[in-house]
């Protein structure tokens, strides 16, 4: 099924209007189904939306959230009856860029954009608009990927925010063309868990249990010249852990061995994300990977400027304000500089705060106590809960 053409945004363009124009084009390409028919297709896809609501989200002034866009695209493809799978990655990239453009203009973001503060939850691609303070690390990973072998091993301690950095920082940057031609790359991201082939299959790369290279080649079949596949193995340390089932252990070893063949192969870029304390296991099980793949080591702690950006950035994006000097006071109250994951774990927005935010009620983030370090666990800053003392194991990925 054809995709709508994407015009270059003008200097004073309206990102919401531009995005909705693409939705309307795609509806026409899909056979121009009436909104009542779309409502029926939505129900088939396990999402209930009144036809009037769909009409408003496609043509009105409200900002459509990602779950709506995903279902809308699937519904249009289903109506077209081509049997093709929709290019949801492309639509996710377009939606992410729309949210980023809205944030740059200082306009209100939709409730579907998520909560500004993720707490213990890792950031995903759809949370890119809230991801702050790691631009330097994102650029470092992109620079490492831009090498003849097109591969990188991202290392860091537990709690350094590796998964969030990759999914909310690096992948959106790749989708936005952060590397030459990368806006055309296909992206597959998976965790090995207990069944690596099944996880890769679910992520969009079937056949890895037979041959990883053939699976990559099959995934690129029919793609335009210059397209690549970016394969991300997150929490790569799981692939270094022996499995008790003999057949699964055989496949685990096979995939681990084939990853070295993927390095430098035509049409594929490889990113491995791993806890640095598993480095000895990697050296023992796959020394060729260590010898061939460039490495990016994320620090165990962050600088003051990065900490302040992580604290203030989401609030500023959400249209909230901080009292002058307040972020510096919060950073000072943390005696030791925590990791990125630990910082995010300390910042959580209350349900009431999220409701106020998306109800467009302006809330100033003040009320921080000067003796915050003496508070047992947490203080309230407006609608944001800030943990002043970390507890064992408290960090976001």
Residue pairs with C-beta under 8 A, 6 or more apart in sequence:
1 29
1 30
1 77
1 80
1 82
1 84
1 86
2 29
3 26
3 29
3 87
3 90
4 22
4 25
4 26
4 29
5 25
6 22
6 94
7 18
9 15
9 18
9 101
15 97
15 98
15 101
15 102
15 105
16 61
16 63
16 98
16 102
18 98
19 64
19 94
19 95
19 98
20 58
20 59
20 64
22 94
23 58
23 64
23 69
23 72
24 58
24 59
26 73
26 76
27 33
27 38
27 58
27 72
27 76
29 76
29 80
30 75
30 76
30 77
30 79
30 80
31 76
31 79
31 80
31 81
33 41
33 75
33 76
33 79
34 51
35 51
35 52
35 54
35 55
35 58
36 51
37 79
38 51
38 54
38 72
38 75
38 76
38 79
39 49
39 50
39 51
39 54
41 75
41 78
41 79
42 48
42 49
42 54
42 71
42 72
42 75
44 75
44 78
45 71
45 74
45 75
45 78
47 67
47 68
47 71
49 57
49 68
49 71
54 72
56 62
57 64
57 68
57 72
58 64
58 72
62 110
63 98
63 99
63 102
63 109
63 110
63 112
63 113
64 72
64 95
64 110
64 112
65 110
65 111
65 112
65 113
66 92
66 95
66 112
66 126
67 112
68 112
69 91
69 95
70 88
70 91
70 92
73 86
73 88
73 91
74 86
74 88
76 86
77 84
77 85
77 86
89 175
89 186
89 187
92 125
92 126
92 175
93 172
93 175
93 176
93 183
95 126
96 125
96 126
96 128
96 129
96 172
96 175
96 176
97 176
99 109
99 113
99 128
99 129
100 128
100 129
102 108
102 109
103 109
103 129
103 317
106 319
108 319
108 358
108 360
109 129
109 317
109 318
109 358
110 358
111 354
111 358
113 129
113 130
114 126
114 127
114 130
115 130
115 349
115 354
116 130
116 314
116 315
116 317
116 318
116 320
116 349
116 357
117 130
117 314
117 344
117 347
117 348
117 349
117 384
118 127
118 130
118 164
118 344
118 347
118 396
119 344
119 345
119 347
119 348
119 349
119 396
120 344
120 345
120 394
120 395
120 396
121 396
122 163
122 164
122 167
122 396
122 397
123 130
123 131
123 163
123 164
123 167
123 168
123 169
123 344
123 396
124 167
124 168
125 167
125 168
125 171
125 172
125 175
127 168
128 168
128 169
128 172
129 317
130 168
130 313
130 314
130 317
131 164
131 168
131 169
132 309
132 310
132 312
132 313
132 314
132 317
133 302
133 306
133 307
133 308
133 309
133 310
133 313
133 340
134 161
134 164
134 165
134 169
134 306
134 310
134 340
135 169
136 306
137 165
137 169
137 296
137 298
138 165
138 169
138 170
138 173
138 178
140 296
141 152
141 154
141 165
141 166
141 169
141 170
141 271
141 296
142 170
142 173
142 174
142 178
142 179
144 152
144 294
144 295
144 296
145 151
145 152
145 179
145 269
145 271
146 179
146 180
147 294
148 264
149 263
149 264
149 292
149 293
149 294
150 228
150 263
150 264
150 268
150 269
150 270
151 262
151 263
151 264
151 269
151 270
151 271
151 272
151 292
151 293
151 294
152 270
152 271
152 272
152 293
152 294
152 295
152 296
153 236
153 272
153 274
153 289
153 290
153 293
153 294
153 295
153 296
154 162
154 165
154 166
154 271
154 272
154 273
154 274
154 295
154 296
154 298
155 274
155 275
155 276
155 279
155 295
155 296
155 297
155 298
156 162
156 275
156 276
156 297
156 298
156 299
156 300
157 275
157 276
157 277
157 298
157 300
157 339
158 275
158 277
158 341
158 395
159 339
159 340
159 341
159 342
159 395
159 396
159 397
160 298
160 299
160 300
160 339
160 340
160 341
161 298
161 339
161 340
161 341
161 344
161 396
161 397
162 234
162 273
162 274
162 275
162 298
162 397
163 234
163 235
163 273
163 397
164 340
164 341
164 344
164 396
164 397
165 298
165 340
166 189
166 232
166 234
166 271
166 273
167 189
167 234
170 178
170 271
171 187
171 189
171 230
171 232
174 182
174 183
174 185
174 187
174 230
175 182
175 183
175 185
175 187
176 183
177 183
181 226
181 228
182 228
182 230
184 224
184 226
184 227
184 228
185 227
185 228
185 229
185 230
185 269
186 204
186 219
186 220
186 223
186 227
186 228
186 229
186 230
187 229
187 230
187 232
188 200
188 203
188 204
188 205
188 219
188 229
188 230
188 231
188 232
189 203
189 232
189 234
190 196
190 199
190 200
190 202
190 203
190 205
190 232
190 233
190 234
191 199
191 233
191 234
191 235
191 238
192 199
192 233
192 235
192 236
192 238
192 239
192 252
193 199
193 238
194 243
194 248
195 248
196 208
196 239
196 251
196 252
196 255
197 208
197 209
197 251
197 255
200 206
200 208
200 215
201 207
201 208
204 219
205 215
205 216
205 219
205 231
206 215
206 218
207 214
207 215
207 218
208 215
208 255
209 251
209 254
209 255
211 258
212 255
212 258
212 259
212 261
212 262
213 258
213 261
213 262
213 265
216 229
216 231
216 262
216 265
216 267
216 268
217 267
219 229
220 227
220 228
220 229
220 267
227 267
228 267
228 268
228 269
229 267
229 268
229 269
230 268
230 269
230 270
230 271
231 262
231 268
231 269
231 270
231 271
232 271
232 273
233 239
233 259
233 270
233 271
233 272
233 273
234 273
235 273
235 274
235 275
235 397
236 272
236 273
236 274
236 278
237 274
237 275
237 278
237 281
239 252
239 255
239 256
240 256
240 278
240 281
240 282
240 285
240 286
242 249
242 252
243 249
243 252
256 285
256 286
257 286
259 270
259 272
259 286
259 289
260 286
260 288
260 289
260 292
262 268
262 270
263 270
263 289
263 292
263 293
264 292
270 293
272 289
272 293
274 282
276 297
282 289
282 290
283 290
300 339
301 336
301 337
301 338
301 339
302 310
302 337
302 338
302 339
302 340
302 343
303 337
304 331
304 337
306 340
307 331
307 334
307 337
307 338
307 343
308 327
308 328
308 331
310 340
310 343
310 344
310 347
311 327
311 330
311 331
311 343
311 347
312 322
312 327
314 347
315 321
315 322
315 365
315 384
316 322
318 357
319 357
319 362
320 357
320 362
320 363
320 364
320 365
320 382
321 362
321 364
321 365
322 364
322 365
322 366
323 364
323 365
323 366
323 368
326 365
326 366
326 368
326 381
329 368
329 370
329 372
330 368
330 372
330 381
330 386
333 372
333 373
333 388
334 388
335 373
338 346
338 390
339 395
341 395
341 396
341 397
342 390
342 394
342 395
342 396
344 395
344 396
345 387
345 390
345 394
345 395
345 396
346 386
346 387
346 388
346 390
346 394
347 384
347 385
347 386
347 387
348 384
348 385
348 387
349 357
349 383
349 384
349 385
350 383
350 384
350 385
352 383
353 363
353 382
353 383
353 384
354 383
356 363
356 383
357 363
357 383
363 382
363 383
364 382
365 381
365 382
365 383
365 384
366 381
366 382
367 380
367 381
367 382
368 379
368 381
368 386
369 375
369 379
372 379
372 386
372 388
373 388
375 388
376 389
377 387
377 388
377 389
377 391
378 385
378 386
378 387
378 388
379 385
379 386
379 388
380 386
387 394
